[in-house]
Amino acid sequence: MALLNFSQPALDATTLAAATDTMKSGWIASGPRVIEFERALSATFGGRPTRTLTSATGAMELALLACGVKPGDEVITSTQSFFSTMNMIVKVGARPVFVDCDLVTRAIDLDQVTAAITPRTKAIVPTHFPGALGDMDALYALARRHHLRVIEDAALVQGSTWNGQPIGSFGDIATFSFHPNKNMTTIEGGAIVVPDEVTARRIEVLRFHGIERLADDTRDVAVASGKYNMSDVSAAIGLAQLAQLPAFLAQRQRLAERYFEVFPAIDGAVLPPRGVPGQSWNMFCVLLPFDALGTTRQAFRAALREREIATGLSYEPSHLTTLGRSLGWREGQFPNAERIGRETVTIPLHCGMNEADVDRVCAAIADIIT
Ligand SMILES: Cc1ncc(COP(=O)(O)O)c(C=O)c1O
């Protein structure tokens, strides 16, 4: 039996042809395909200024810089996120101020955000998860009241909507990932959606060495920056994938619904939110009470792996990493994120699967648990 990955890109013939055509075109680094891809992406974000980058991690770093976050500033963020969120806050010299999340939706806890605001707070960085968003109206009302910037880590939710509006089409800044395990891919890649063209121009400068062109056609650098520009080959892949995104999202939605139908009844298990309209399903994470089940997560994952089913971990709480602890954070501060960190397992969900694969995963889980 072939291994069922927990994530896998959907690289069809159109995507492969787009890549090879661009490779033969004579222009493979940033060029016309990047511009075309950014226009197409922007159209999905209500026409808001959109720029591509080599990753969502880079997008987060440049977003923080574009917001003027600097050493000594504080950025409030959920400890339940991928490590890149914490890392980029630390990388720009700011202090990550962690708060907890909801156990089921994993949305950032807005009461804790409010309590964490100080005169040094510059921005709030929430991370969105598949299946449900936090209350975006309340988040933006809070940010407005305290004059704070918001950078939405939307790496996992390209295609999710709030009140019918796609994430990225409203609000302040949003960052997206096109890593192979996301809703669509450019191999590695990411995008940033910003509120205005001035900020978009700033991102263009920051993503390419900090280079600015002068009126006399020479170049200048005022701020030392790195290199985060997407290649035309990646952009061509992205264009082919974007055209299929609605079909990818629909397939993911069908698979998630099948999980809800056939996932075995386990006392104390926590499944993602079901039935929230307009959501996307990048991954399907379940919490399982391993202690009560008399096993460990490691043994459970190994038993699935023996049955040719791969799983992931999304995510360990950032505040309990060595880096988080070195900044003064400790166990017991954020019970929901810590429980998620102990009990979460990401089970397979990708467009290469069908409902029979979901049934196989659920049967294997039932078999191992009993
Ligand atoms: C929530 C979240 N944010 C950011 C990232 C970083 O994305 P990238 O690999 O494109 O840098 C990831 C990647 O897994 C993620 O899951």
The ligand as an SDF file (V2000), in Angstrom:
LIG
                    3D

 16 16  0  0  0  0  0  0  0  0999 V2000
    0.8230   29.5930   10.1090 C   0  0  0  0  0  0  0  0  0  0  0  0
    2.0330   29.6780    9.2380 C   0  0  0  0  0  0  0  0  0  0  0  0
    2.6390   30.8550    9.0780 N   0  0  0  0  0  0  0  0  0  0  0  0
    3.7400   30.9720    8.3040 C   0  0  0  0  0  0  0  0  0  0  0  0
    4.2820   29.9050    7.6690 C   0  0  0  0  0  0  0  0  0  0  0  0
    5.5440   30.0820    6.8570 C   0  0  0  0  0  0  0  0  0  0  0  0
    5.3110   29.8490    5.4970 O   0  0  0  0  0  0  0  0  0  0  0  0
    6.5350   29.7560    4.4880 P   0  0  0  0  0  0  0  0  0  0  0  0
    7.0280   28.3480    4.5060 O   0  0  0  0  0  0  0  0  0  0  0  0
    5.9600   30.1410    3.1510 O   0  0  0  0  0  0  0  0  0  0  0  0
    7.5650   30.7160    4.9390 O   0  0  0  0  0  0  0  0  0  0  0  0
    3.6870   28.6620    7.8020 C   0  0  0  0  0  0  0  0  0  0  0  0
    4.2540   27.4830    7.1250 C   0  0  0  0  0  0  0  0  0  0  0  0
    3.9970   26.3580    7.4310 O   0  0  0  0  0  0  0  0  0  0  0  0
    2.5310   28.5380    8.6150 C   0  0  0  0  0  0  0  0  0  0  0  0
    1.9390   27.3620    8.7830 O   0  0  0  0  0  0  0  0  0  0  0  0
  1  2  1  0
  2  3  1  0
  2 15  2  0
  3  4  2  0
  4  5  1  0
  5  6  1  0
  5 12  2  0
  6  7  1  0
  7  8  1  0
  8  9  2  0
  8 10  1  0
  8 11  1  0
 12 13  1  0
 12 15  1  0
 13 14  2  0
 15 16  1  0
M  END
$$$$
